[in-house]
Amino acid sequence: MALTLSSNIQDPDGFYDELLATHEGLSKDESDALNARLILILANHVGDRAILREALQAAKE
């Protein structure tokens, strides 16, 4: 399995709106903590270390 970098989310604009709404009213620190928790939840869902390693590298570039 390879890391999917092309658009793969149904209704990406709707998801982005939900993501922004989730951060609404939070301080910078609270928003950063939410992002960290979200990353860990999604990383746990993916589970595959090779895919996660590719994602880390892609995000760094």
ABEGO torsion letter per residue (X at the ends): XBBBABBABBGAAAAAAAAAAAABGBBAAAAAAAAAAAAAAAAAAAGBAAAAAAAAAAAAX
